[in-house]
Amino acid sequence: ITKGQKVGIIEGDVEIIKKWTPALSLKSPNWIGIGRYSWINTKKSPFRYINHSCQPNTYIVGKRTVVALSDIKEGQEVTMDYSFTESDSGWSIEKCNCGSSNCRKKIGPITSLSLSTFKKNISLIPQNFKKIFLVDYRKLTAVKK
């Protein structure tokens, strides 16, 4: 797969959940976020196997199109940055094992990113999650003032 090439479309039903609970986290470990309260249930999609990396080789364009960020060789793991498509403030993976040189050590929602990490990766973040980050960032900085 070459850089910029479409890897595929994330198939699955859209699940809308307004109040997230730990029990739902167990039920939905492979869902991919497409908005503040909506996820794609990837149960029947090969993208349920996509792993996280702080230096991913794919990103999502729109809500479902996965595009190669770099060339991906046969047999190479396909990865994305989970933080770019998650907004639930209670969600996190305590230990990141991606091994990239810029590993953040912990994976959290879009709002867990520093402003510098957000800006550095802004072109890779779906529009809905850019808005979520900016709204929550403004709220946080307004509280500090």
GUSE-998655 format. One record per residue: x, y, z of N, C-alpha, C in turn; residue in three letters. Coordinates in steps of 0.001 Angstrom, whole numbers, padded with zeros to 6 digits, always signed. Last residue first. Layout:
XYZXYZXYZALA...
END
This chain:
-008279+030871+033640-008069+032329+033655-008716+032992+034827LYS-009063+028230+033713-007770+028584+034309-007561+030075+034438LYS-011409+028278+032244-011496+027979+033679-010221+028410+034373VAL-010396+028637+029688-011252+029684+030271-011364+029512+031783ALA-009106+026238+029234-008278+027433+029378-009094+028599+029956THR-011373+024516+029093-010319+024307+030091-009491+025567+030304LEU-012746+025570+026890-013392+025495+028211-012352+025392+029308LYS-010823+025157+024883-011255+026525+025232-011929+026570+026594ARG-010752+022365+024883-009545+023118+025207-009905+024553+025625TYR-013340+021728+024001-012924+021355+025358-011676+022108+025803ASP-013201+022841+021393-014258+023249+022342-013815+022948+023769VAL-010977+021435+020317-010950+022893+020445-012003+023405+021422LEU-011820+018712+020405-010605+019156+021094-010663+020656+021351PHE-014131+018849+018770-014222+018410+020172-013013+018900+020961ILE-012997+019640+016310-013971+020506+016995-014070+020147+018472LYS-011443+017407+015773-010797+018725+015868-011710+019660+016652LYS-013428+015515+015539-012549+015459+016709-011707+016718+016859PHE-014649+016177+013121-015446+016133+014363-014560+016190+015602ASN-012435+015886+011287-013029+017194+011583-013815+017207+012889GLN-009779+013658+012274-011057+013924+011626-011704+015222+012154PRO-006371+014391+012012-007496+014277+012936-008789+014585+012200ILE-004251+014980+010452-004606+013565+010571-005853+013334+011413LEU-003678+017645+010676-004107+017163+009357-004554+015700+009382SER-002736+017859+013347-004061+018365+012983-004566+017844+011628ILE-000407+017183+014629-001146+016123+013941-002482+016569+013378ASN+000526+019482+015820+001451+018721+014981+000706+017700+014115LYS-001672+020192+017423-001292+021023+016277-000400+020264+015300LYS-001588+018084+019344-002779+018323+018517-002397+019098+017257PHE+000901+018533+020487+000658+017268+019786-000550+017398+018870THR+000409+021083+021629+001464+020923+020616+001281+019620+019827SER-001618+020555+023458-001893+021456+022345-000843+021282+021249LEU-001754+017035+024228-001268+018391+024493-001602+019247+023270SER-004635+014965+024515-003456+015412+023771-003030+016800+024223LEU-006990+014449+025694-005799+014177+026504-004523+014619+025794SER-008990+014815+023879-008764+015908+024829-007556+015663+025737THR-009077+012345+022591-008550+013518+021874-008205+014642+022841ILE-008285+009968+025247-009135+010590+024237-008468+011821+023611PRO-005126+008156+025488-006359+008720+026020-007179+009338+024901GLY-002477+006130+026336-003401+006480+025262-004697+006985+025900ILE+000850+006682+027340-000526+006422+027749-001427+006894+026613LYS+003248+007115+025913+003247+006199+027062+001850+005827+027543LYS+003634+008409+023560+003107+009223+024662+002970+008414+025956ARG+006401+008043+021401+005347+007390+022182+004943+008268+023367CYS+008193+008739+019409+007397+009803+020037+006225+009232+020842ASN+009265+006383+018519+010173+007334+019164+009415+008473+019849SER+007131+003580+019342+007588+004662+018464+008453+005649+019239SER+006067+001540+020902+007503+001544+020645+007998+002655+019731GLY+003513+000913+021796+003741+001071+020357+005216+001097+019994CYS+002272+000448+024198+003406-000406+023841+003799-000244+022378ASN+000978+002364+026801+001138+002223+025357+002393+001402+025092CYS-001073+001904+029462+000301+001697+029009+000315+001480+027505LYS-003781+002568+029888-002747+003071+030796-001321+002907+030296GLU-006033+003884+027888-005231+002669+027993-003975+003116+028724ILE-009240+005339+028589-007785+005404+028424-007208+003998+028442SER-012170+007269+029049-011488+006178+028342-009978+006400+028315TRP-013481+009414+030034-013181+008338+030968-012412+007186+030349GLY-014042+011067+027893-013020+011509+028851-012637+010426+029858SER-014416+010108+024665-014882+009805+026014-013789+010105+027026ASP-013432+010379+022117-013727+011605+022859-014164+011350+024296SER-011325+009247+019515-012020+008946+020777-012231+010230+021554GLU-009579+009486+017392-010974+009118+017128-011721+008715+018395THR-007013+010005+018171-007583+010895+017159-009055+010618+016897PHE-006226+007971+019844-006603+009253+020449-007286+010192+019457SER-005348+005905+018207-006677+005815+018819-007143+007157+019381TYR-003794+006136+015289-003688+006722+016626-005088+006760+017218ASP-003266+002975+013650-003839+004317+013687-003612+004857+015096MET-001673+000495+011532-001937+001166+012805-002610+002518+012599THR-000891-002653+010343-001613-001420+010022-002032-000785+011343VAL+002231-004310+010139+001029-004011+010908+000426-002683+010462GLU+003372-005866+007170+003530-004810+008178+002191-004549+008860GLN+002792-007603+005114+003102-008169+006422+003275-007146+007527GLY+003994-005377+002713+003287-006631+002958+003753-007213+004288GLU+004294-001989+003919+004802-003177+003240+003947-004401+003576LYS+003068+001089+003312+002887-000056+004214+003289-001306+003427ILE+004034+004497+003267+004002+003210+002584+003890+002093+003618ASP+001805+006513+005267+003135+006177+004745+003001+004871+003978SER-000816+006738+005589-000023+007920+005918+001411+007756+005420LEU-003529+005503+003842-002140+005258+004260-001409+006587+004447ALA-006812+005847+005142-005823+006208+004130-004423+005978+004699VAL-010114+004900+005491-008775+004748+006063-007766+004925+004931VAL-013195+006387+005894-012161+006049+004919-010784+006036+005577THR-015163+007268+007691-014954+005840+007497-013800+005451+006575ARG-015428+010008+007959-015804+009170+009095-015418+007714+008936LYS-012696+011793+006707-014146+011746+006883-014464+010914+008104GLY-010042+009610+007008-010534+010778+006282-012057+010701+006328VAL-007808+008424+009388-009172+008368+008869-009520+009701+008221ILE-004580+006951+008737-005457+007896+009428-006812+007834+008753TYR-001646+004894+009219-002906+005255+008562-003605+006336+009367THR+000543+004504+010757+000776+004480+009312-000517+004669+008516ASN+001334+006479+013759+000556+005549+012935+000948+005575+011464PRO+002748+006804+016380+003293+007172+015077+002626+006238+014049GLN+001458+005653+018378+001622+007109+018505+002265+007682+017243CYS-000836+003186+017382+000549+003638+017423+000539+005153+017582SER-003098+000439+017756-002697+001819+018026-001198+002001+017833HIS-004417-001742+015172-003789-001438+016453-003391+000027+016541ASN-007234-003270+013806-006238-002200+013674-005709-001841+015066ILE-009254-005116+013884-007919-005573+014261-006859-004475+014187TYR-011449-004002+012857-011522-004305+014296-010152-004739+014813ARG-011151-003858+010160-010546-002774+010943-010726-002963+012450PHE-012659-005832+009022-011253-006150+009317-010571-005056+010140PRO-015893-005982+010574-014936-005274+009727-013509-005719+010040SER-017850-006706+012321-017784-007434+011047-016776-006810+010086LYS-017395-004965+014519-017497-006412+014727-017319-007215+013430LYS-017198-002245+014801-016376-002896+013779-016407-004422+013862THR-019348+000210+015141-019155-001120+015691-018462-001949+014607ASN-018380+003479+015351-018677+002411+014402-018372+001094+015104ILE-019960+005857+017539-018870+004957+017200-019335+003997+016113TRP-020781+008942+019118-021047+007915+018112-019774+007165+017722SER-020507+011262+020582-021367+010214+021125-021614+009075+020134TYR-018617+012755+019110-018585+012778+020572-019374+011619+021175ARG-017608+010577+016362-018142+011804+016940-018132+011712+018444GLY-016569+008208+015710-016786+009117+014587-017385+010440+015058ILE-014420+005637+017014-015227+006837+017186-015350+007649+015907GLY-014716+002223+016682-013938+003389+016259-014846+004603+016296ILE-014536-000668+018802-015314+000356+018126-014397+001525+017776TRP-013398-002677+020266-012883-002431+018922-013689-001410+018141ASN-014682-002993+022737-013252-002665+022700-012717-002300+021322PRO-017388-003031+023881-017045-002336+022638-015558-002044+022474SER-017792-004180+026335-018613-004638+025211-018080-004123+023869LYS-016140-002737+027995-015871-004161+027826-016601-004713+026602LEU-017388-000268+027857-016004-000389+027387-015643-001844+027144SER-019777-000768+029137-019790-000574+027687-018383-000687+027104LEU-018879-000834+031765-019436-002055+031167-019476-001948+029649ALA-018177+001858+032248-017121+000844+032152-017621-000456+031513PRO-020208+003930+030052-019950+003254+031330-018802+002265+031152THR-021450+006964+028671-020541+005832+028588-020319+005245+029974TRP-024222+008260+027397-023560+008098+028693-022752+006808+028674LYS-024947+008210+024712-024784+009508+025375-024054+009393+026708LYS-024251+006556+021832-024291+006370+023284-023996+007708+023947ILE-024875+004929+018891-024988+006236+019547-025146+005989+021044ILE-023182+003185+016427-023752+003089+017775-023732+004484+018391GLU-023471+002156+013168-023142+003280+014034-023902+003113+015345VAL-022184-000936+011907-023299-000101+012352-022787+001030+013226ASP-019611-001177+009382-020232-001476+010665-021337-000511+010990GLY-016415-000628+007849-017800-001080+007797-018309-001321+009212GLU-014240+001624+006706-014616+000975+007966-016102+000658+007900ILE-012590+001028+003700-013711+001714+004345-014066+000937+005606ILE-009039+001247+002927-010363+000638+002958-011374+001540+003629GLY-006829+002603+002063-006631+001263+002605-007964+000528+002615VAL-006007+004719-000515-007103+004288+000353-006850+002846+000763LYS-002743+006195-000477-003702+005246-001042-004785+004905-000027GLN-000856+007689+000826-001973+008395+000210-003033+007489-000380GLY+001743+005406+000197+001331+006609+000915+000225+007321+000127LYS+000635+002152-000893+001489+003335-000972+000881+004513-000217THR+000870-001170+000000+000000+000000+000000+000910+001224+000000ILE
END
